Amino acid sequence: MLCDRFRCALLILVIIFGATGQVAAEDEDTSQDWERRLEMLRSVPYLGTTEETVAEGQSGVLYWIPEKAHPGYNFYCTKDTREAFLMNMDGLIVHRWSYPSESEKAGGSDHAILLENGDLIVIRKNEELVRIDWDSKVLWKKTMIAHHDVAAAPDGSIYVIVQEIRKYRGLRVWFDTMIHLTAGGREIDRWETYRHLDELKAALDPQNFLDTVLDERPNPPPPPGDDSVYAERPAGKGHGYDYFHMNTITVLPRTPLGEQDRRFRPGNLLVCFRSVNQIAVLERDTYRVLWSWGEGRLEWPHHPTLLQNGRILIFDNGVKRQRSRVLEMDPLSGEIVWEYAPPPPEVFYSYTRGSAQRLDNGHTLICESDKGRAFEVTPEGEIVWIWLNPDTIGDTRKTVYRMIRHPADTIDQLLEMN
């Protein structure tokens, strides 16, 4: 009997201590998960170089199957330089633009877009938006905390993303604003995520919103760096929390889907909210959210574009799984209909940035930004063109935010005219 009682008591102690240990472990896991989610909402510094050492001969166009690859000219710029480039399929630079600066300490371009007439709209991150012509003459510039993307509408007007830092729940938080400008750089209107936060909370999945994460565990640690609030972000002042982190604006083109479903009509805006893992379509005139998708499917996405077939192409960075992929999804069903994600994971991974462009032949031009690498793949996943950025800092390769392939006849006309 005593032995039985001893066994029972021992069993009870084992259960108690075992359960206590399990609860402690679960609390620790929950704490670590909360810390990880909060850390992912902090602003991320975008480095200018890759982590890879440049091997001799491993630069420029490394591989090309001319009879399979889509012809055209490749446009790109490199972070921390003051140039943009047009490159042919063989890797030869056929034209370059330079961005003058009044300050020798000023950085280069974060991103630029090429307009049909040969002008560029250039984002000099957190400094200014600049329009230059084919000969690099400055047509106008505006001082603004611009970042990540600028888009041109068919009427010549321009949309750009800027950042503002607000004191929010006792923390230093970045909120994005989209500004609509005329072709000459005059402001038409603006839409601020901070002032429309309640609407966005109601329209989007709030699972990874900063509020949701903070509500799950009160009294978070202060953000790193100086926690004072700035109307403009001075360089080197640490990092706050990034509530939405808009990284893409796309003006929707005319498509059969837009004729069928007014949410996707031409002129509406497809945007990407990286920090909450969602993409959304905003109504052109009201900026009201008409459609959204991505929570639970995307991890820090970039560069969504609406294709002529009515589907949306997305560069999905995959920061949790540490493996990137490019997705084509049906916005009506929410289903993924095509995916490029080659094994093993380290073959294709960009923690920040990235782009994907669907070419007219059905291939996809992918920019694996953090590695300074771009490549073209067929629908079956065959690689038919590979390029590595030849620009370096020391023995490391510079990153490339996006690469866009422009039609050969369009660029040939510009080259002939100029």
C-alpha positions as CSV (number, residue, x, y, z in Angstrom):
1,M,0.0,0.0,0.0
2,L,2.8,2.4,1.0
3,C,4.6,1.6,-2.2
4,D,1.4,2.3,-4.2
5,R,1.0,5.6,-2.4
6,F,4.6,6.5,-3.1
7,R,4.2,5.7,-6.7
8,C,1.1,7.8,-6.9
9,A,2.7,10.7,-5.2
10,L,5.7,10.4,-7.4
11,L,3.5,10.3,-10.5
12,I,1.6,13.4,-9.3
13,L,4.9,15.3,-8.8
14,V,6.1,14.2,-12.2
15,I,2.9,15.4,-13.8
16,I,3.0,18.7,-11.9
17,F,6.6,19.5,-12.6
18,G,6.3,18.2,-16.1
19,A,3.3,20.4,-16.8
20,T,5.0,23.3,-15.2
21,G,8.0,22.8,-17.4
22,Q,5.8,22.6,-20.4
23,V,4.0,25.8,-19.5
24,A,7.3,27.5,-19.0
25,A,8.5,26.3,-22.3
26,E,5.3,27.4,-24.0
27,D,5.6,30.8,-22.3
28,E,9.2,31.1,-23.6
29,D,8.1,30.0,-27.1
30,T,5.3,32.6,-27.0
31,S,7.7,35.3,-25.8
32,Q,10.2,34.4,-28.5
33,D,7.4,34.5,-31.2
34,W,6.2,37.8,-29.9
35,E,9.7,39.3,-30.0
36,R,10.2,37.9,-33.5
37,R,7.0,39.4,-34.8
38,L,7.8,42.8,-33.2
39,E,11.3,42.7,-34.6
40,M,9.8,42.1,-38.1
41,L,7.8,45.3,-37.7
42,R,10.9,47.4,-37.1
43,S,12.3,49.2,-40.0
44,V,14.9,47.3,-41.9
45,P,18.1,48.9,-43.2
46,Y,18.6,48.2,-46.9
47,L,22.2,47.4,-47.5
48,G,24.0,48.6,-50.6
49,T,26.1,45.5,-51.1
50,T,25.5,41.7,-51.1
51,E,27.2,39.3,-48.7
52,E,28.9,37.4,-51.6
53,T,32.5,38.0,-52.6
54,V,32.8,38.6,-56.3
55,A,34.7,35.8,-58.1
56,E,36.8,36.6,-61.1
57,G,34.8,36.5,-64.3
58,Q,31.5,36.1,-62.4
59,S,29.9,39.4,-63.5
60,G,27.6,40.7,-66.3
61,V,25.7,38.3,-68.5
62,L,26.8,34.8,-67.5
63,Y,24.2,32.7,-69.5
64,W,21.9,33.5,-72.5
65,I,19.9,31.4,-74.9
66,P,19.0,33.9,-77.6
67,E,16.5,31.8,-79.3
68,K,14.5,31.3,-76.0
69,A,15.1,34.6,-74.1
70,H,12.8,37.5,-74.7
71,P,14.5,40.3,-76.6
72,G,14.8,43.8,-75.2
73,Y,16.8,46.2,-73.2
74,N,17.3,45.9,-69.4
75,F,16.9,49.0,-67.2
76,Y,18.3,49.2,-63.7
77,C,20.1,51.4,-61.2
78,T,22.4,50.5,-58.4
79,K,21.9,51.7,-54.8
80,D,24.4,54.3,-53.6
81,T,25.5,55.4,-57.1
82,R,24.2,58.3,-59.2
83,E,23.6,56.5,-62.4
84,A,20.9,54.4,-64.2
85,F,21.7,52.1,-67.0
86,L,20.2,50.6,-70.2
87,M,21.8,47.3,-71.0
88,N,21.3,45.0,-74.0
89,M,20.8,41.3,-73.7
90,D,24.5,40.7,-74.1
91,G,25.4,42.9,-71.1
92,L,26.6,46.0,-73.0
93,I,25.5,49.3,-71.6
94,V,24.0,51.3,-74.4
95,H,23.0,54.4,-72.4
96,R,23.4,55.8,-69.0
97,W,21.9,58.6,-67.0
98,S,23.6,60.5,-64.1
99,Y,21.9,62.4,-61.3
100,P,23.7,65.5,-60.2
101,S,23.7,66.5,-56.6
102,E,24.4,69.7,-54.7
103,S,26.0,67.6,-51.9
104,E,29.0,65.4,-52.5
105,K,27.9,63.3,-49.5
106,A,24.5,62.7,-50.9
107,G,23.7,59.1,-51.8
108,G,22.6,57.6,-55.1
109,S,19.2,56.4,-56.2
110,D,17.0,54.0,-54.4
111,H,14.9,53.4,-57.5
112,A,14.1,55.0,-60.9
113,I,11.6,54.5,-63.7
114,L,12.1,55.1,-67.4
115,L,9.3,57.0,-69.2
116,E,8.3,56.5,-72.8
117,N,10.1,59.7,-73.9
118,G,13.4,58.7,-72.3
119,D,12.9,60.8,-69.1
120,L,13.6,59.3,-65.7
121,I,11.8,59.8,-62.4
122,V,14.5,59.1,-59.8
123,I,14.0,58.5,-56.0
124,R,17.0,59.6,-54.0
125,K,15.9,57.9,-50.9
126,N,14.7,60.1,-48.0
127,E,16.0,63.1,-49.9
128,E,14.2,64.1,-53.1
129,L,12.3,63.1,-56.2
130,V,14.0,64.2,-59.4
131,R,12.9,64.2,-63.0
132,I,15.7,64.2,-65.6
133,D,15.7,63.9,-69.4
134,W,17.6,61.6,-71.7
135,D,20.7,63.7,-71.4
136,S,20.5,63.8,-67.6
137,K,19.3,67.4,-67.5
138,V,17.3,68.1,-64.3
139,L,13.8,69.1,-65.3
140,W,12.5,69.5,-61.7
141,K,13.1,68.1,-58.3
142,K,11.2,68.1,-55.0
143,T,12.6,67.6,-51.5
144,M,10.7,64.8,-49.8
145,I,11.2,61.6,-47.8
146,A,10.5,59.5,-50.9
147,H,11.3,55.8,-50.8
148,H,10.9,52.5,-52.7
149,D,8.5,53.2,-55.6
150,V,7.2,55.8,-58.0
151,A,4.6,55.1,-60.7
152,A,3.5,57.0,-63.8
153,A,-0.1,57.1,-64.8
154,P,-1.3,57.2,-68.4
155,D,-2.2,60.9,-68.1
156,G,1.4,61.7,-67.1
157,S,0.8,62.2,-63.4
158,I,3.0,60.5,-60.9
159,Y,2.4,58.6,-57.6
160,V,5.2,58.4,-55.0
161,I,5.6,56.9,-51.5
162,V,6.9,59.1,-48.7
163,Q,7.5,58.4,-45.0
164,E,6.5,60.2,-41.8
165,I,7.4,59.4,-38.3
166,R,4.7,59.6,-35.7
167,K,4.6,59.1,-31.9
168,Y,2.2,56.1,-31.7
169,R,1.4,54.2,-28.5
170,G,4.5,55.7,-27.0
171,L,6.7,54.4,-29.8
172,R,8.5,55.9,-32.8
173,V,6.5,54.5,-35.7
174,W,6.9,55.1,-39.5
175,F,3.7,55.6,-41.4
176,D,3.6,55.9,-45.2
177,T,1.9,58.5,-47.4
178,M,1.1,58.3,-51.1
179,I,1.5,61.6,-52.9
180,H,-0.1,62.2,-56.3
181,L,1.8,64.7,-58.5
182,T,1.4,66.3,-61.9
183,A,3.9,65.5,-64.6
184,G,5.6,68.8,-63.6
185,G,5.9,67.8,-60.0
186,R,3.1,69.8,-58.4
187,E,1.1,68.1,-55.7
188,I,-2.5,67.1,-56.6
189,D,-3.4,65.2,-53.4
190,R,-2.1,62.8,-50.8
191,W,-3.3,59.8,-48.9
192,E,-1.9,59.1,-45.4
193,T,-2.0,55.7,-43.8
194,Y,-1.8,57.3,-40.4
195,R,-5.0,59.3,-40.9
196,H,-6.8,56.4,-42.4
197,L,-5.6,53.7,-40.0
198,D,-9.1,52.8,-38.7
199,E,-10.2,52.2,-42.3
200,L,-7.2,50.1,-43.0
201,K,-7.7,48.0,-39.9
202,A,-11.3,47.4,-40.9
203,A,-10.4,46.5,-44.5
204,L,-7.2,44.4,-44.1
205,D,-6.4,41.3,-42.1
206,P,-5.0,42.7,-38.8
207,Q,-3.1,39.6,-37.7
208,N,0.4,41.2,-38.1
209,F,-0.6,44.8,-37.5
210,L,1.6,46.5,-35.0
211,D,-1.4,47.1,-32.7
212,T,-2.2,43.3,-32.7
213,V,1.3,42.4,-31.8
214,L,1.5,45.0,-29.0
215,D,-1.9,44.0,-27.6
216,E,-0.7,40.4,-27.3
217,R,2.0,41.5,-24.9
218,P,1.8,44.9,-23.3
219,N,4.8,47.0,-22.2
220,P,7.1,46.3,-25.1
221,P,10.8,47.3,-25.0
222,P,11.5,50.7,-26.5
223,P,12.7,50.8,-30.1
224,P,16.4,50.9,-30.7
225,G,18.2,54.2,-31.3
226,D,16.9,57.7,-30.5
227,D,13.2,57.5,-29.6
228,S,12.4,61.1,-30.3
229,V,10.0,62.0,-33.0
230,Y,11.0,63.7,-36.3
231,A,8.8,65.2,-39.0
232,E,11.6,64.1,-41.3
233,R,14.0,61.3,-40.7
234,P,17.6,62.5,-40.3
235,A,20.2,60.1,-41.4
236,G,21.7,57.8,-38.7
237,K,18.9,58.3,-36.1
238,G,18.2,54.7,-35.5
239,H,15.1,52.7,-36.5
240,G,11.5,52.8,-35.4
241,Y,8.6,50.5,-36.1
242,D,7.3,50.2,-39.7
243,Y,3.5,50.0,-39.5
244,F,2.8,49.2,-43.1
245,H,6.0,49.7,-45.1
246,M,4.5,50.4,-48.5
247,N,7.0,49.3,-51.2
248,T,5.0,49.3,-54.4
249,I,2.5,51.4,-56.3
250,T,1.2,50.1,-59.6
251,V,-1.3,51.9,-61.7
252,L,-3.6,49.2,-63.0
253,P,-3.6,48.8,-66.8
254,R,-6.6,48.1,-69.0
255,T,-7.3,44.3,-68.8
256,P,-10.3,42.0,-69.4
257,L,-10.5,41.6,-65.6
258,G,-11.0,45.3,-65.2
259,E,-13.9,45.3,-67.7
260,Q,-15.5,42.4,-65.8
261,D,-14.8,43.6,-62.2
262,R,-14.7,47.3,-61.4
263,R,-12.4,46.8,-58.5
264,F,-9.6,46.2,-61.0
265,R,-10.5,48.9,-63.5
266,P,-7.8,50.9,-65.2
267,G,-6.3,53.7,-63.0
268,N,-7.0,52.0,-59.7
269,L,-3.8,51.4,-57.6
270,L,-2.3,48.1,-56.7
271,V,-0.1,48.6,-53.6
272,C,2.0,46.4,-51.3
273,F,2.0,46.6,-47.5
274,R,5.1,44.6,-46.7
275,S,5.0,44.6,-42.9
276,V,1.5,43.2,-42.7
277,N,2.1,40.7,-45.6
278,Q,-0.7,42.0,-47.8
279,I,-1.3,43.5,-51.2
280,A,-4.4,45.7,-51.9
281,V,-6.2,47.5,-54.6
282,L,-7.2,51.1,-53.8
283,E,-9.8,53.1,-55.6
284,R,-8.2,55.8,-57.7
285,D,-10.3,58.8,-56.5
286,T,-11.1,57.8,-52.9
287,Y,-8.1,55.5,-52.0
288,R,-10.7,53.2,-50.5
289,V,-9.5,49.6,-50.2
290,L,-11.5,47.5,-52.7
291,W,-9.6,44.2,-52.5
292,S,-6.8,42.6,-50.5
293,W,-5.0,39.4,-50.2
294,G,-1.9,37.8,-48.6
295,E,-2.0,37.3,-44.9
296,G,-1.0,33.7,-44.1
297,R,0.3,33.3,-47.7
298,L,2.9,36.0,-48.2
299,E,6.0,36.9,-46.2
300,W,7.3,40.5,-46.8
301,P,6.2,40.7,-50.4
302,H,7.4,43.1,-53.1
303,H,6.4,44.3,-56.6
304,P,2.9,43.0,-57.3
305,T,1.7,43.7,-60.8
306,L,-1.6,42.9,-62.6
307,L,-1.1,40.8,-65.7
308,Q,-3.2,40.9,-68.9
309,N,-4.6,37.5,-68.0
310,G,-6.2,39.0,-64.9
311,R,-3.8,37.4,-62.5
312,I,-1.3,39.1,-60.1
313,L,2.4,38.4,-60.1
314,I,4.2,38.9,-56.8
315,F,7.8,38.6,-55.5
316,D,7.3,36.8,-52.1
317,N,10.5,37.2,-50.1
318,G,9.8,34.5,-47.6
319,V,11.6,35.9,-44.5
320,K,10.3,33.3,-42.1
321,R,11.1,30.3,-44.3
322,Q,14.3,32.0,-45.6
323,R,13.4,31.1,-49.2
324,S,11.9,33.4,-51.8
325,R,9.5,32.5,-54.5
326,V,7.6,34.3,-57.3
327,L,3.8,33.7,-57.4
328,E,1.0,34.2,-59.9
329,M,-2.3,34.3,-58.2
330,D,-6.0,34.6,-59.2
331,P,-7.4,37.6,-57.4
332,L,-11.0,36.3,-57.8
333,S,-10.4,32.9,-56.3
334,G,-7.4,33.7,-54.1
335,E,-5.6,30.6,-55.5
336,I,-1.9,30.4,-56.5
337,V,-1.8,29.2,-60.1
338,W,1.9,29.4,-60.8
339,E,5.0,29.4,-58.6
340,Y,8.8,29.7,-59.1
341,A,10.6,28.4,-56.1
342,P,13.6,26.2,-57.0
343,P,15.3,23.9,-54.5
344,P,17.3,24.1,-52.4
345,P,16.3,27.3,-50.5
346,E,19.7,29.0,-50.6
347,V,19.5,29.0,-54.4
348,F,16.9,31.7,-54.5
349,Y,16.5,34.1,-51.5
350,S,16.3,37.9,-51.1
351,Y,15.6,39.0,-47.5
352,T,14.8,42.5,-48.7
353,R,13.7,43.9,-52.0
354,G,13.0,41.9,-55.2
355,S,11.0,42.2,-58.4
356,A,9.3,40.1,-61.0
357,Q,8.2,41.2,-64.5
358,R,6.0,39.1,-66.8
359,L,7.4,39.3,-70.3
360,D,5.3,39.2,-73.5
361,N,6.5,35.6,-74.3
362,G,5.2,34.3,-71.0
363,H,8.6,34.2,-69.4
364,T,9.3,36.0,-66.1
365,L,12.3,38.4,-65.4
366,I,13.2,38.1,-61.8
367,C,15.5,40.4,-59.8
368,E,17.0,38.7,-56.8
369,S,17.9,42.0,-55.3
370,D,20.1,41.2,-52.3
371,K,22.4,39.1,-54.5
372,G,22.6,41.7,-57.3
373,R,21.3,39.0,-59.6
374,A,18.7,39.0,-62.4
375,F,17.5,36.0,-64.5
376,E,14.7,35.1,-66.9
377,V,12.7,31.9,-66.5
378,T,10.2,30.1,-68.7
379,P,6.8,29.0,-67.3
380,E,8.4,25.5,-66.7
381,G,11.2,27.1,-64.6
382,E,14.0,26.8,-67.2
383,I,16.5,29.6,-66.8
384,V,17.4,31.2,-70.2
385,W,19.3,34.4,-69.1
386,I,21.4,35.2,-66.1
387,W,23.1,38.5,-65.1
388,L,25.2,39.5,-62.1
389,N,25.8,43.1,-61.3
390,P,29.4,44.0,-62.3
391,D,29.3,47.1,-59.9
392,T,31.2,46.4,-56.7
393,I,32.4,48.0,-53.5
394,G,35.7,46.4,-52.7
395,D,35.2,42.7,-53.4
396,T,31.4,42.6,-52.7
397,R,28.7,43.1,-55.4
398,K,26.2,45.9,-55.2
399,T,22.6,45.1,-54.7
400,V,19.9,45.9,-57.4
401,Y,16.4,46.9,-56.3
402,R,14.7,46.1,-59.6
403,M,15.4,45.3,-63.2
404,I,12.8,46.0,-65.9
405,R,13.0,44.8,-69.5
406,H,11.8,47.3,-72.1
407,P,10.7,46.4,-75.7
408,A,13.6,46.5,-78.2
409,D,11.7,48.7,-80.7
410,T,10.9,51.3,-78.1
411,I,14.4,51.7,-76.9
412,D,15.8,51.5,-80.5
413,Q,13.7,54.5,-81.4
414,L,15.0,56.4,-78.4
415,L,18.6,55.6,-79.3
416,E,18.0,56.7,-82.9
417,M,16.3,60.0,-81.8
418,N,19.1,60.8,-79.4
